Amino acid sequence: MQYLVFAAFVALVVFLFYRYATRDARAREAALAKEFPEAWRQILLERVAFYLSLSEQDKPRFEQRIQVFLAQTRVTGIQTDIDDVTRLLVAASAIIPVFGFPDWEYGNLSEVLVVPDAWQEKQDPNKEHAPLAGTLLGSVRNFQTSHYMHLSKSSLEQGFKDSLDRQNVGIHEFAHLLDEADGVIDGVPALTFPAALRPEWEAVMAREIAAIRAGNSEINDYAGTNEAEFFAVVTEYFFEKPEKLQQEHPELYGLLLLAFRQNPRSRFRQWATDPREWLKRLRSRKKFGRNDPCPCGSGKKYKECHLLEQQAA
């Protein structure tokens, strides 16, 4: 009798361990078995320029990775409501930097906590990688073995509203998480910078940081804080304003192109610098009313912004 009880206990432990060990795989399979919601697709078309620029072959891959990310990662609102728009913008922020790595998943991320706006945080001298004191738009924290990300909802939305301003807090924070995945947050993530590429990247990074600190660069001054912030800031720049980065920093752009296995400049070349082309594509999918917000992100009504250009063209 005791043997049967012990055997049952062992079987239960094995079953529970199996369920725990395979939960991500099961969540992935369940997510991919579902149709991608048409409402989600419309949100991506209207809000995420990166998705809009993808080929018809790549869009389904992006959608599938969105589904898997949201199936495996909680997105929780703190004193703010979370809707599909917020969840999709968080997921897009995660997928954009690693889209060139089909099998990459953020296994070290437990939850994304979204707060209404920026917040104040003091430096904690007991934390090796504590953020700088002051106003924060996002942060990544390690609570023992699980990572939690905080994001400002207003800043997250603003980052996708203007797709050409070189700033996107969501991409910035997921770049930090990518950097930290190898156990060291040093601006040289192992995934994107293998041994052969590391020396050249470190040399270019050192020169660029020195130029920023000397006031001889148009890259955001925050990138001069340290190597980790440099990587996160130029990752934003790479995906938000690729043609400008290539023009001003060709060596840096070339290394990031190899690192991320993506060439956003070629993808955006036709229409990113010409909002009329973007509007043409958007209007083929949705009819914009005269009083709707202009999809270029200016904050003006459509009739007061690019509708005038469309009529004049």
C-alpha positions in Angstrom: 0.0 0.0 0.0 2.8 2.4 0.9 4.5 1.6 -2.4 1.4 2.5 -4.3 1.1 5.8 -2.4 4.7 6.6 -3.1 4.4 5.6 -6.8 1.3 7.9 -7.1 3.2 10.7 -5.5 6.2 10.3 -7.8 3.8 10.2 -10.8 2.1 13.4 -9.7 5.5 15.1 -9.2 6.6 14.0 -12.7 3.3 15.2 -14.2 3.5 18.6 -12.6 7.1 19.0 -13.6 6.2 18.1 -17.2 3.4 20.6 -17.2 5.7 23.3 -15.9 8.5 22.4 -18.3 6.3 22.4 -21.3 4.0 25.3 -20.5 5.6 27.7 -22.9 5.5 25.2 -25.7 1.9 24.4 -25.0 1.0 28.1 -24.9 2.8 28.6 -28.2 1.0 25.8 -29.9 -2.4 27.0 -28.6 -1.7 30.5 -29.8 -0.6 29.5 -33.3 -3.7 27.3 -33.6 -5.9 30.4 -33.5 -6.7 32.7 -36.4 -5.0 36.1 -36.1 -7.9 38.5 -35.2 -8.8 40.8 -38.0 -9.2 43.6 -35.4 -5.6 43.1 -34.3 -4.4 43.2 -37.9 -6.2 46.5 -38.4 -4.5 48.0 -35.3 -1.1 46.9 -36.6 -1.8 48.4 -40.0 -2.8 51.7 -38.5 -0.3 51.9 -35.6 2.9 50.0 -36.4 4.8 51.3 -39.4 7.3 48.4 -39.2 4.4 46.0 -39.8 3.0 48.1 -42.6 6.4 48.0 -44.4 6.7 44.2 -44.3 6.1 42.1 -47.4 3.0 40.1 -47.7 5.1 37.0 -46.9 6.6 38.5 -43.7 3.4 39.9 -42.3 2.0 36.5 -41.2 5.3 35.7 -39.5 5.1 38.9 -37.6 1.5 38.1 -36.6 2.4 34.7 -35.4 5.2 36.0 -33.2 2.8 38.6 -31.8 0.4 35.8 -30.9 3.1 33.7 -29.2 4.5 36.7 -27.2 1.1 37.6 -25.9 0.3 34.0 -25.0 3.5 33.8 -23.0 3.7 37.3 -21.4 1.3 39.1 -19.2 0.7 42.8 -19.9 -0.8 44.4 -16.8 -2.1 47.9 -16.3 -1.1 49.8 -13.1 -3.7 52.5 -12.5 -4.6 52.4 -16.2 -6.7 50.2 -18.5 -5.1 47.8 -20.9 -6.8 47.3 -24.2 -5.8 45.4 -27.4 -4.0 48.5 -28.7 -1.7 48.7 -25.7 -1.0 44.9 -25.7 -0.2 44.9 -29.4 2.1 47.9 -29.1 4.0 46.2 -26.3 4.2 43.0 -28.4 5.4 44.9 -31.5 8.1 46.6 -29.4 9.3 43.1 -28.4 9.2 41.5 -31.9 10.7 44.4 -34.0 14.3 44.1 -32.7 14.4 40.3 -32.9 12.4 39.8 -36.1 15.6 38.6 -37.8 15.9 35.8 -35.3 13.0 33.5 -36.0 13.4 31.3 -32.9 14.2 34.0 -30.3 11.8 34.3 -27.4 12.1 36.4 -24.2 12.3 33.5 -21.9 13.5 35.8 -19.1 10.5 38.1 -19.1 7.6 37.4 -16.7 5.4 40.5 -17.1 5.1 43.9 -18.6 3.6 46.5 -16.2 2.2 49.5 -17.9 1.7 52.8 -16.0 -0.1 55.9 -17.2 2.9 58.2 -17.6 6.5 58.8 -16.7 7.5 58.3 -13.0 10.2 59.4 -10.6 12.7 56.8 -9.3 15.7 57.2 -7.1 19.0 55.5 -7.6 19.4 52.3 -5.5 23.1 51.9 -4.6 22.5 48.2 -3.7 21.5 47.3 -7.3 24.3 46.7 -9.8 22.3 47.8 -12.8 19.9 50.3 -11.2 18.6 52.9 -13.6 19.6 56.5 -13.3 17.8 58.7 -10.9 15.1 60.9 -12.4 12.1 60.6 -14.7 11.7 57.2 -16.3 9.7 56.2 -19.4 10.6 52.5 -19.0 12.8 50.1 -17.0 13.7 46.5 -16.8 14.0 44.9 -13.3 15.2 41.5 -12.1 13.3 40.1 -9.2 15.6 37.1 -8.5 15.2 34.9 -11.6 12.2 36.7 -13.3 12.3 40.0 -15.1 9.6 42.6 -15.0 9.4 45.5 -17.4 7.7 48.9 -16.6 6.5 51.0 -19.5 4.9 54.4 -19.6 1.7 54.0 -21.6 1.7 57.6 -23.0 5.4 57.2 -24.1 4.7 53.8 -25.6 1.9 55.3 -27.7 3.9 58.3 -28.7 6.8 56.1 -29.9 4.5 54.5 -32.4 2.6 57.6 -33.3 5.7 59.2 -34.8 7.6 56.4 -36.6 10.4 58.6 -37.8 11.6 60.5 -34.7 14.3 58.0 -33.6 12.6 57.4 -30.3 10.5 54.4 -29.2 10.5 53.6 -25.5 9.2 50.1 -26.1 12.0 49.1 -28.5 14.5 50.8 -26.1 13.4 48.6 -23.2 13.3 45.4 -25.1 16.8 46.2 -26.4 17.9 46.3 -22.8 16.2 42.9 -22.2 17.9 41.5 -25.2 21.2 42.8 -23.9 20.7 41.3 -20.5 19.7 37.8 -21.8 23.4 36.7 -21.7 23.7 37.6 -18.1 25.6 40.9 -18.6 24.0 44.2 -19.6 27.0 45.8 -21.3 25.7 47.0 -24.7 27.0 43.8 -26.4 24.3 41.2 -26.4 25.6 37.7 -27.3 22.6 37.0 -29.7 23.3 40.0 -32.0 27.1 40.2 -31.6 28.9 36.9 -31.9 32.6 36.7 -31.2 33.6 37.6 -34.7 31.7 40.8 -34.7 32.3 41.9 -31.1 35.7 43.6 -31.4 34.6 45.9 -34.2 31.4 46.7 -32.5 33.1 47.6 -29.2 35.6 49.8 -31.1 32.8 51.7 -33.0 30.7 52.0 -29.8 33.6 53.5 -27.9 34.3 56.1 -30.7 30.6 57.0 -30.9 30.1 57.4 -27.2 33.2 59.6 -27.0 31.8 61.8 -29.8 28.4 62.0 -28.0 30.1 63.1 -24.8 32.2 65.7 -26.6 29.0 67.1 -28.2 30.0 66.1 -31.7 27.1 63.8 -32.5 23.4 64.2 -33.2 22.7 60.9 -31.5 20.6 61.5 -28.3 22.9 62.5 -25.4 21.4 59.7 -23.3 23.3 57.2 -25.4 26.5 58.6 -23.9 25.5 57.5 -20.4 27.1 54.0 -20.8 27.4 51.1 -23.2 24.0 49.6 -22.3 22.1 52.9 -23.0 24.1 53.4 -26.2 23.0 50.1 -27.5 19.3 50.7 -26.6 19.3 54.3 -28.0 20.9 53.3 -31.4 18.5 50.4 -31.6 15.7 52.9 -31.6 17.5 55.0 -34.1 18.2 52.0 -36.4 14.5 51.1 -36.6 13.0 54.6 -36.5 15.2 56.6 -38.8 17.4 54.1 -40.7 18.2 56.3 -43.7 19.4 59.1 -41.4 21.6 56.7 -39.4 23.2 55.2 -42.5 23.9 58.7 -43.8 25.4 60.1 -40.6 27.0 56.9 -39.2 27.5 54.4 -42.0 29.9 52.2 -40.1 27.5 52.0 -37.1 24.6 51.3 -39.4 26.5 48.5 -41.2 27.3 46.8 -37.9 23.7 47.0 -36.7 22.5 45.7 -40.0 24.7 42.6 -39.4 23.7 42.4 -35.8 19.9 42.5 -36.2 19.9 40.6 -39.6 17.5 43.3 -40.9 17.8 46.2 -43.3 15.1 48.7 -42.3 16.4 51.3 -44.7 15.6 49.2 -47.8 12.2 48.3 -46.3 11.2 51.9 -45.5 13.0 53.5 -48.4 10.0 53.8 -50.7 7.6 55.4 -48.3 9.0 56.2 -44.9 10.3 59.6 -46.1 7.1 60.2 -48.1 4.0 60.2 -45.9 1.8 60.4 -49.0 2.9 56.9 -49.9 2.1 55.7 -46.4 -1.3 57.3 -46.6 -1.9 55.8 -50.0 -1.3 52.3 -48.6 -3.3 53.0 -45.5 -6.3 54.3 -47.4 -6.4 51.2 -49.5 -7.2 49.4 -46.3 -9.3 51.9 -44.4 -11.3 55.0 -45.4 -10.3 57.9 -43.2 -12.9 60.5 -42.3 -12.0 64.2 -42.7 -12.1 64.7 -38.9 -10.1 61.5 -38.1 -6.6 61.9 -36.7 -4.1 62.0 -39.5 -2.3 58.6 -39.7 1.1 60.4 -40.2 1.1 61.0 -36.4 1.1 64.8 -36.6 -1.8 65.1 -34.1 -3.8 67.1 -36.6 -7.1 66.2 -38.2 -6.8 64.4 -41.5 -8.5 67.2 -43.3 -6.0 69.7 -41.9 -2.9 67.7 -42.7 -2.3 65.1 -45.5 -5.7 65.3 -47.0 -4.7 68.7 -48.3 -1.5 67.2 -49.8 -3.5 64.3 -51.4 -5.9 66.8 -53.0 -3.1 68.9 -54.3 -1.2 66.0 -55.7 
